[in-house]
Amino acid sequence: MSDIAIAGMGPAGAYLASLLGERAVVYEMQQEESFTSVCAWGTGSLGMKDLLKRVGINIDDYILFSGKRLYLEFGGNLLRFWLDGLATFDKPRLMKDLTKGIKVHYGTRVYSGFLESRYKVAVDATGVHRRLLSPIKNDFLLPTAQYIVKYNDMPYDDFYITPFENYGGYLWFFPIGDKRAFVGAGNAVPDHEKRVLNFIAKTNGEIVQGSRRGKAIRLIPPSMAEPHFRMNAVGVGESVGTVFPLVGEGILPSMVSAKILYDNDFDYRLYSVKLNKTFEPYDAAFKLIWNKMKRTGGFFENLGLMLATLRYIRGNSKMVGMKVGLSDMLNVLRFF
């Protein structure tokens, strides 16, 4: 019998549903035949492998492109980092496979009170919308736009990122095979669309018709995205701030939040404590980005925040999908 309703079939919602099995029912706003995902479908495949093994799925069956190196262009300098499992994958197909055998109400937009009154637990996996939870005080959402782009000659043979000079966002180029890539950008200053189109023109790319997607992403960490629950509604994923602020990746972290909720038997208070503890390094990453955007924080404060963030990346290569050595850290510090 289904006693737990999940609003949203993104990474957090779909993974939680797969863990729950017949106990779950999912409400998804999109129609089944047009179900897709707005983001660039890039994440750490090694971390995904560990999580998906628990529900009998192999991430290798969904990978579109597996990277070896990340090109980071900053201030006219091109840095190269070794990757550790960073890959693009068929995210919509994986989300559908995670919910196989589970009742999904497609084309259904839910609002506060609808699920809470009908089920023992209502899970908010609606991302920035937080349809079941209270609004966040001092929220920070970053607008983004993205296209699928075809090339005769790929401008880069691997992942490429260029942060913007205002530290308010970056442009990404994520290969997805067959000489195609996701090209997108997000920026606190609303010029991201122009930057993306200029990049596509400069690299002689051809936009796939109808491929444009746009959304906002939440960059505040879980410690700033409270409340994590309200009555019998509880949030997972981006609704409670599980996007890594430095690179905007929330797929794997969102699934981790779902696992924390499930492993703690839906004890909301314990879940909230463990969520904040697990994602505590995101506090430093967000503070660093905020300081750089607002030109606040002293040299030593920002240096400490940068070192803390780089140490997290270095120690969590499965989560972020890349390796960061001491020389890499020194290179980044030179330009930041």
Secondary structure, 3 states (H helix, E strand, C coil): CCCEEEECCCHHHHHHHHHHHHHEEEEECCCHHHCCCCCCCEEEHHHHHHHHHCCCCCHHHHEEEECCEEEEEECCEEEEEEECCEEEECHHHHHHHHCCCCEEEECCCCCCCCCCCCCCEEEECCHHHCCCCCCCCCCCEEEEEEEEEECCCCCCCCEEEEECCCCCEEEEEEEEECCEEEEEEEECCCCHHHHHHHHHHHCCCEECCCCCEEEEEECCCHHHCCCCEECCEEECHHHHCCCECCCCECHHHHHHHHHHHHHCCCCHHHHHHHHHHHCCHHHHHHHHHHHHHHCCCCHHHHHHHHHHHHHHHHHCHHHHCECCCHHHHHHHHHHC
